[in-house]
């Protein structure tokens, strides 16, 4: 080969290499673990794409393969969203019954999750929750049913309120609810094409509505707030709860395809399911199983009751969503549902703090905070509501905006206590004799006196996990004034009888003689060992 030919070959090879390198760099996409990778394609607009076109994509890496449903976003645009749970390179291929949408391939890289991205929340330790990366999740939820139907300025105010609140979960309706406040405005967007109140085409969705909804889901995610999306409710007078089985399935499939890649999604099949007279338990079971089948990420799923309890033992139900204001008046009663269902129990509705004429919205802030503490001691979780009549309009729980009640800072205080407590959650310790004690036997105890006003407390621990000579510290917690007062000195255990250990010096702790007092008892040796172990972990490694 002469030099001219050789030189030409080298030029061609170099040019080809540079071109391929440029192409790879131009098309290579990176996404964060548990974030959203999105594929958009142009496809058919004719007919009814919501019904006629099937569209999905298969994603795989070196160890797993998963098919993810896609959806029609209007104007000939088809989208599939993927939430990768593993770092490294992934590849995908689209599937469809339309040629322009099938067989499209690509690759992308997944980087390790950033500091505030812990992945989706999952069931942990039977009765509790944790993020996918193992970080504990201690639920302090609130309810803002219709906040996405309000004027934009009210929605912005809601986000500002949430940003400074203790709430890390928000329950919200997907379809609209008429209320007295509705006289001041009408929703700007509806989920279906058509006209309110009843002229809907249940086979054609309104992509603008869903784009707006998922924008707010993303904003909640970025604030560390789980979006507990309620799919069906009994309140709407717009026909959305009267769809037939075919349209129910079309609706559920569309919603799941659009929202499921958001890591902060929880599915609530219905609010007060038994008040929806158009559906049976078999219908709810069918819908719940459908969500379980088509959600590739197994997000948390529940169904919320009115008067009748659903069978929460159903396999598709991941946790109990309970409406019961009586059960959380004492830890002993709140704990019962744990024994029945052996799943996490979230008292999403316990009545609301408010001054309304309704019996479900007249709790004082003190009583709502008390119920949160009672539920926490019982090893369950509790939800908040704020419903005050101001200028004739109902407030936070219906439409967001600003909080009126006084419980929120006390719930922030409780959340801090929970975060400082056992990583795997608080469990009842001696429910037969002392149901007002929760924690981890031998390590951590919360004694809650509720409405009682004791003047003192004698150090005493149930025998489980205790032996002679264990060292503990004691703090007095005022749940209303939000103070923590350490008790001076150490408490060293000594066996008192077959069931109790007391302090070797028989020390008595003086209390302030008011309601809402708790005592925190922590094992000094266990705490020191855990602190030392944590110091050995590189804080820069996530």
VOGU-3710 file (C-alpha; in Angstrom, 3 decimals, decimal comma):
1> xxxxxxxxxx> 0,000/0,000/0,000  1,514/3,348/-0,997  1,748/6,285/1,356  -1,060/8,209/-0,330  -3,534/5,353/0,056  -2,385/4,711/3,639  -2,785/8,383/4,490  -6,283/8,397/3,011  -7,256/5,292/4,996  -6,009/6,872/8,210
11> xxxxxxxxxx> -7,964/10,047/7,510  -11,147/8,062/6,861  -10,636/5,953/10,000  -9,974/9,005/12,137  -12,966/10,841/10,712  -15,172/7,819/11,308  -13,939/7,489/14,898  -14,523/11,166/15,585  -17,990/10,964/14,048  -18,934/7,916/16,112
21> xxxxxxxxxx> -17,531/9,539/19,239  -19,508/12,711/18,544  -22,639/10,671/17,868  -22,234/8,747/21,116  -21,658/11,921/23,104  -24,597/13,637/21,424  -27,047/10,830/22,123  -25,803/9,588/25,480  -28,232/10,502/28,240  -27,688/10,317/31,984
31> xxxxxxxxxx> -30,345/10,216/34,683  -30,268/9,948/38,435  -31,222/6,734/40,225  -34,945/6,778/41,104  -35,459/9,790/38,866  -37,314/9,811/35,527  -35,965/8,814/32,124  -38,426/9,723/29,394  -38,827/8,579/25,777  -40,976/10,735/23,469
41> xxxxxxxxxx> -42,061/9,639/19,994  -44,329/11,014/17,302  -47,180/8,754/16,271  -50,695/8,600/14,845  -53,262/11,271/15,632  -56,233/9,757/13,799  -58,997/7,744/15,406  -58,822/7,627/19,202  -55,175/7,118/20,216  -56,169/6,755/23,890
51> xxxxxxxxxx> -57,963/3,513/23,013  -56,590/2,352/19,666  -52,836/2,551/20,305  -50,890/0,264/22,606  -47,485/1,635/23,579  -44,822/0,496/26,075  -41,088/-0,033/26,367  -38,863/-2,776/27,720  -35,957/-1,555/29,854  -33,078/-3,811/30,844
61> xxxxxxxxxx> -29,603/-3,783/32,280  -27,180/-6,581/33,071  -29,408/-8,108/35,739  -33,062/-7,234/35,182  -35,691/-6,611/32,526  -38,917/-4,666/32,989  -41,770/-3,555/30,734  -43,198/-0,108/31,417  -46,542/1,203/30,045  -46,582/4,351/27,939
71> xxxxxxxxxx> -49,358/6,853/27,246  -50,712/9,297/24,681  -50,007/12,924/25,569  -52,025/14,515/22,757  -51,010/16,150/19,474  -49,431/12,949/18,186  -46,974/12,669/21,108  -46,436/9,329/22,865  -44,434/9,079/26,089  -43,049/6,318/28,257
81> xxxxxxxxxx> -41,421/7,139/31,601  -39,009/4,930/33,495  -37,727/5,126/37,076  -34,402/3,212/37,170  -33,577/1,651/40,521  -30,003/0,583/39,716  -26,949/2,549/38,624  -25,084/1,714/35,418  -26,056/1,479/31,778  -29,599/0,648/30,706
91> xxxxxxxxxx> -31,051/0,025/27,260  -34,607/0,112/25,996  -36,784/-0,891/23,076  -40,301/0,375/22,431  -43,280/-1,862/21,681  -46,512/-0,865/19,959  -49,256/-1,965/17,602  -48,324/1,000/15,377  -45,158/0,916/13,252  -43,951/4,487/13,960
101> xxxxxxxxxx> -43,813/3,644/17,690  -42,322/0,165/17,778  -38,731/-1,044/17,712  -37,118/2,242/18,787  -33,937/1,530/20,741  -31,534/3,499/22,888  -29,214/3,440/25,882  -28,693/5,708/28,868  -26,574/5,824/32,008  -27,909/5,966/35,559
111> xxxxxxxxxx> -25,862/7,808/38,176  -26,047/7,313/41,921  -28,898/9,160/43,638  -28,159/12,593/45,058  -28,303/13,474/48,744  -32,037/14,153/49,035  -33,159/11,337/46,723  -33,822/8,191/48,748  -36,104/6,432/46,277  -39,731/5,362/46,743
121> xxxxxxxxxx> -41,167/4,557/50,166  -41,716/0,865/50,892  -43,037/-1,267/53,732  -40,293/-1,971/56,269  -40,124/-4,125/59,378  -43,762/-5,301/58,922  -45,440/-2,277/60,515  -43,320/0,624/59,295  -41,887/2,368/56,242  -38,478/3,102/54,760
131> xxxxxxxxxx> -37,157/4,558/51,538  -35,620/2,257/48,948  -32,080/3,178/50,061  -32,859/2,113/53,646  -33,426/5,599/55,072  -36,267/5,528/57,580  -39,531/7,257/56,688  -41,669/8,462/59,605  -45,043/9,530/58,212  -46,611/12,822/59,312
141> xxxxxxxxxx> -49,317/13,316/56,709  -51,912/15,936/55,870  -55,001/16,166/53,656  -55,523/18,776/50,912  -58,223/17,222/48,768  -58,825/19,797/46,026  -55,751/22,016/46,092  -55,017/21,402/42,412  -58,408/22,853/41,405  -57,816/26,232/43,027
151> xxxxxxxxxx> -56,540/29,368/41,300  -52,804/29,296/40,623  -52,026/31,824/43,355  -53,699/29,555/45,946  -51,724/26,572/44,665  -48,507/28,545/45,028  -49,484/29,479/48,570  -50,136/25,805/49,317  -46,638/24,881/48,141  -45,153/27,658/50,284
161> xxxxxxxxxx> -47,072/26,418/53,311  -45,960/22,839/52,739  -42,332/23,928/52,387  -42,283/25,132/55,998  -44,577/22,450/57,425  -43,753/19,093/59,054  -45,801/17,136/56,526  -44,079/14,502/54,406  -47,230/13,082/52,806  -50,213/14,825/51,200
171> xxxxxxxxxx> -53,498/13,087/50,407  -55,276/14,592/47,403  -58,145/13,775/45,083  -57,601/13,164/41,397  -61,176/13,933/40,323  -63,063/16,974/41,552  -65,215/17,427/44,644  -67,979/20,073/44,826  -67,981/22,120/48,065  -69,438/25,458/49,196
181> xxxxxxxxxx> -66,146/27,186/48,383  -66,666/26,081/44,785  -69,049/29,007/44,345  -65,994/31,289/44,162  -64,260/29,436/41,339  -64,495/26,490/38,980  -61,638/24,131/38,104  -59,635/25,401/35,156  -58,929/21,844/34,000  -60,897/18,606/33,966
191> xxxxxxxxxx> -59,549/15,054/33,515  -61,681/14,259/30,452  -62,541/15,957/27,218  -66,051/17,370/27,345  -67,955/19,868/29,458  -69,021/19,908/33,123  -71,010/18,721/34,824  -71,836/15,496/32,940  -70,913/15,804/29,252  -67,698/13,743/29,232
201> xxxxxxxxxx> -66,096/11,395/26,754  -64,679/8,748/29,099  -62,515/7,365/26,302  -60,625/10,638/25,758  -58,472/12,177/28,481  -57,430/15,797/28,795  -53,599/15,769/28,712  -53,453/19,384/29,961  -55,111/18,315/33,213  -52,645/15,487/33,779
211> xxxxxxxxxx> -49,610/17,574/32,847  -50,606/20,085/35,491  -51,209/17,366/38,072  -47,869/15,662/37,471  -46,086/19,020/37,643  -47,385/19,372/41,193  -46,422/15,771/42,006  -42,893/16,610/40,914  -42,840/19,734/43,085  -43,971/17,710/46,094
221> xxxxxxxxxx> -41,248/15,147/45,322  -38,612/17,856/45,301  -39,791/18,969/48,754  -39,599/15,424/50,112  -43,389/14,994/50,253  -45,163/11,795/49,207  -48,219/12,273/46,967  -51,026/9,980/48,146  -53,253/10,147/45,047  -56,908/9,191/45,569
231> xxxxxxxxxx> -58,279/7,667/42,361  -62,016/7,451/43,210  -64,223/9,331/45,657  -67,955/9,496/46,468  -68,278/13,282/46,460  -68,203/14,278/42,819  -71,451/15,054/41,078  -69,708/14,837/37,736  -70,121/11,166/36,871  -66,513/10,083/37,407
241> xxxxxxxxxx> -67,507/7,495/40,007  -70,208/6,035/37,751  -68,047/4,776/34,909  -68,408/1,166/33,803  -65,738/-1,505/34,206  -64,161/-0,822/30,809  -63,747/2,903/31,432  -62,583/2,310/35,010  -59,759/0,195/33,636  -58,926/2,706/30,901
251> xxxxxxxxxx> -58,733/5,451/33,553  -56,552/3,459/35,953  -54,174/2,352/33,198  -53,764/5,919/31,942  -53,134/7,358/35,411  -50,624/4,654/36,336  -48,768/5,048/33,023  -48,421/8,814/33,576  -47,606/8,944/37,295  -45,885/5,708/38,251
261> xxxxxxxxxx> -42,341/6,867/37,393  -42,579/9,534/40,109  -40,882/8,011/43,123  -43,151/9,801/45,615  -46,431/8,262/44,393  -48,764/6,311/46,703  -52,008/4,865/45,303  -55,208/5,297/47,302  -57,862/3,379/45,386  -60,724/5,297/46,967
271> xxxxxxxxxx> -61,644/7,717/49,708  -64,546/6,458/51,836  -64,957/3,597/49,387  -68,186/2,348/50,995  -69,937/5,640/50,242  -69,460/5,077/46,499  -72,780/3,343/45,863  -71,970/2,540/42,243  -69,246/0,004/43,067  -69,014/-3,238/45,014
281> xxxxxxxxxx> -66,211/-4,770/47,033  -65,515/-6,958/44,002  -65,067/-3,836/41,871  -62,572/-2,375/44,347  -60,726/-5,663/44,523  -60,509/-5,781/40,734  -59,174/-2,207/40,564  -56,630/-2,821/43,318  -55,354/-5,957/41,630  -55,095/-4,098/38,326
291> xxxxxxxxxx> -52,892/-1,408/39,896  -50,714/-4,071/41,473  -50,340/-5,788/38,100  -49,517/-2,772/35,922  -47,392/-0,667/38,293  -43,843/-1,862/37,557  -42,453/-0,296/40,744  -44,914/-1,694/43,285  -45,760/1,670/44,833  -47,692/1,626/48,113
301> xxxxxxxxxx> -51,427/0,888/47,758  -54,376/1,365/50,105  -58,118/1,949/50,275  -59,793/4,341/52,738  -63,043/3,640/54,586  -66,151/5,505/55,572  -68,180/3,395/58,018  -67,259/-0,077/56,777  -63,762/-1,537/56,887  -62,407/-3,105/53,733
311> xxxxxxxxxx> -60,587/-6,427/53,979  -57,059/-5,067/54,341  -55,692/-8,608/54,295  -55,995/-8,520/50,497  -52,520/-9,080/48,977  -52,716/-5,955/46,823  -53,085/-3,747/49,906  -49,660/-2,763/51,231  -50,778/-0,755/54,262  -53,950/0,122/56,132
321> xxxxxxxxxx> -55,463/3,556/55,465  -57,878/4,066/58,339  -60,586/6,587/59,176  -61,183/6,237/62,903  -61,030/9,094/65,380  -61,873/6,955/68,403  -59,087/4,403/68,058  -56,340/7,001/68,386  -57,657/8,440/71,617  -55,449/5,926/73,419
331> xxxxxxxxxx> -52,399/3,875/72,363  -53,995/0,613/73,470  -56,921/1,065/71,065  -54,773/2,420/68,233  -52,603/-0,699/68,300  -55,454/-3,154/67,613  -55,441/-2,879/63,806  -51,758/-3,838/63,741  -52,621/-7,195/65,267  -55,490/-7,739/62,861
341> xxxxxxxxxx> -53,711/-6,967/59,593  -49,968/-7,211/60,363  -49,278/-4,286/58,054  -48,395/-0,618/58,603  -51,430/1,278/59,889  -51,907/4,922/58,887  -54,795/6,747/60,543  -55,264/9,093/57,596  -58,390/10,611/59,074  -58,915/11,060/62,812
351> xxxxxxxxxx> -61,180/14,145/62,585  -59,707/17,557/61,814  -58,508/20,437/63,874  -61,121/23,106/63,290  -64,096/25,183/64,379  -66,600/23,942/61,835  -70,153/22,902/62,601  -69,394/19,391/61,411  -68,627/16,705/63,986  -65,581/15,617/61,964
361> xxxxxxxxxx> -63,938/19,043/61,996  -64,092/20,347/65,553  -60,952/19,048/67,276  -58,855/21,399/69,344  -55,180/21,571/68,477  -54,403/19,906/71,821  -56,651/16,967/71,035  -55,271/16,478/67,538  -51,695/16,522/68,874  -52,730/14,048/71,580
371> xxxxxxxxxx> -54,085/11,649/68,963  -50,870/11,874/66,977  -48,890/10,925/70,069  -51,265/8,100/70,977  -50,965/6,651/67,479  -47,191/7,004/67,510  -46,799/5,204/70,842  -48,954/2,390/69,425  -46,547/1,880/66,530  -48,924/3,389/63,959
381> xxxxxxxxxx> -48,980/6,626/61,969  -51,449/9,508/61,907  -52,736/12,115/59,431  -53,591/15,780/59,945  -56,494/17,943/58,824  -57,171/21,689/59,214  -60,762/22,852/58,651  -61,708/26,334/59,852  -64,581/28,468/58,637  -63,092/31,777/57,595
391> xxxxxxxxxx> -65,262/34,213/55,689  -67,644/31,413/54,850  -65,098/29,255/53,037  -63,629/25,960/54,127  -59,882/25,967/54,260  -56,729/23,818/54,169  -58,137/20,302/54,065  -60,434/21,146/51,162  -58,353/23,594/49,156  -54,952/24,187/50,714
401> xxxxxxxxxx> -53,647/27,725/50,925  -52,582/28,480/54,471  -52,885/26,666/57,775  -55,114/28,201/60,430  -54,720/25,806/63,364  -52,025/25,539/66,010  -51,091/21,872/65,742  -48,535/22,109/62,928  -45,472/23,224/64,972  -46,264/20,539/67,588
411> xxxxxxxxxx> -46,365/17,919/64,838  -42,980/19,177/63,627  -41,716/18,631/67,164  -43,151/15,111/67,186  -41,566/14,367/63,823  -38,176/15,363/65,241  -38,751/13,020/68,182  -39,643/10,212/65,774  -36,578/10,879/63,611  -34,341/10,755/66,690
421> xxxxxxxxxx> -35,952/7,469/67,768  -35,484/3,886/66,600  -34,590/3,697/62,919  -36,916/0,746/62,285  -39,862/2,351/64,042  -41,644/2,395/67,401  -43,505/-0,733/68,514  -45,636/-1,511/71,588  -43,485/-2,962/74,370  -45,903/-4,093/77,086
431> xxxxxxxxxx> -49,339/-3,827/75,502  -51,023/-6,135/78,030  -50,030/-4,204/81,134  -48,851/-0,791/79,917  -50,075/0,045/76,405  -48,924/3,649/76,836  -45,294/2,605/76,290  -43,701/2,263/72,866  -40,185/1,851/71,556  -37,635/-0,950/71,327
441> xxxxxxxxxx> -37,273/-3,138/74,426  -33,935/-2,688/76,145  -32,953/0,287/73,979  -35,544/3,020/73,730  -38,838/3,837/75,477  -41,521/6,495/75,111  -43,964/6,693/78,017  -46,958/8,872/77,176  -49,356/10,046/79,891  -51,897/11,646/77,549
451> xxxxxxxxxx> -54,635/13,561/79,358  -53,407/12,432/82,770  -51,469/14,896/84,950  -49,052/12,890/87,101  -46,817/14,689/89,574  -44,033/12,127/89,423  -42,908/8,866/87,837  -40,921/6,026/89,366  -38,350/4,594/86,985  -39,618/1,148/85,951
461> xxxxxxxxxx> -39,044/-0,950/82,819  -40,731/-4,143/81,693  -38,366/-7,147/81,895  -38,086/-7,783/78,131  -34,562/-6,913/76,989  -33,484/-5,716/80,455  -30,865/-7,040/82,852  -29,171/-5,752/85,984  -26,696/-2,913/85,589  -27,960/-1,375/82,338
471> xxxxxxxxxx> -27,527/2,406/82,168  -30,259/4,728/80,946  -30,891/8,439/80,624  -34,328/10,035/81,037  -35,847/13,094/79,327  -39,157/14,779/80,167  -41,028/15,841/77,018  -43,750/18,472/77,001  -45,655/17,700/73,792  -47,514/21,033/73,754
481> xxxxxxxxxx> -44,823/23,493/74,888  -42,325/21,524/72,766  -39,620/21,223/75,382  -37,234/18,409/76,285  -35,871/18,505/79,832  -33,067/16,036/80,634  -33,200/14,458/84,072  -29,868/14,752/85,820  -27,736/11,637/86,253  -27,970/8,033/85,103
491> xxxxxxxxxx> -30,531/5,375/85,949  -29,054/1,914/86,540  -31,421/-1,070/86,362  -31,981/-3,550/89,160  -34,493/-6,393/89,163  -37,565/-5,551/91,225  -39,817/-8,578/90,630  -40,382/-11,133/87,887  -41,739/-8,485/85,514  -40,140/-5,150/86,335
501> xxxxxxxxxx> -36,750/-3,532/86,704  -36,343/-0,297/88,617  -33,486/2,078/89,271  -30,984/0,769/91,784  -31,369/3,972/93,820  -35,173/3,937/93,521  -35,090/7,386/91,966  -38,388/9,163/91,374  -38,729/11,628/88,496  -40,687/14,801/89,259
511> xxxxxxxxxx> -43,183/15,785/86,534  -44,906/19,141/85,841  -48,411/17,888/86,690  -50,016/18,802/83,356  -51,448/16,892/80,422  -49,481/16,019/77,310  -46,317/14,848/79,066  -44,089/12,048/77,806  -40,927/10,445/79,124  -38,121/9,250/76,881
521> xxxxxxxxxx> -35,775/6,598/78,236  -32,698/5,662/76,201  -30,004/3,065/76,822  -26,707/4,935/77,198  -24,551/1,974/76,202  -26,572/1,078/73,077  -26,704/4,716/72,030  -22,941/5,120/72,468  -22,230/2,000/70,417  -24,485/3,164/67,583
531> xxxxxxxxxx> -22,878/6,605/67,582  -19,422/5,044/67,398  -20,497/2,793/64,528  -21,917/5,753/62,635  -18,655/7,653/63,051  -16,878/4,857/61,195  -19,086/5,401/58,143  -17,796/7,863/55,553  -20,469/10,589/55,448  -19,575/11,327/51,837
541> xx> -20,636/7,842/50,731  -24,364/7,825/50,033
//
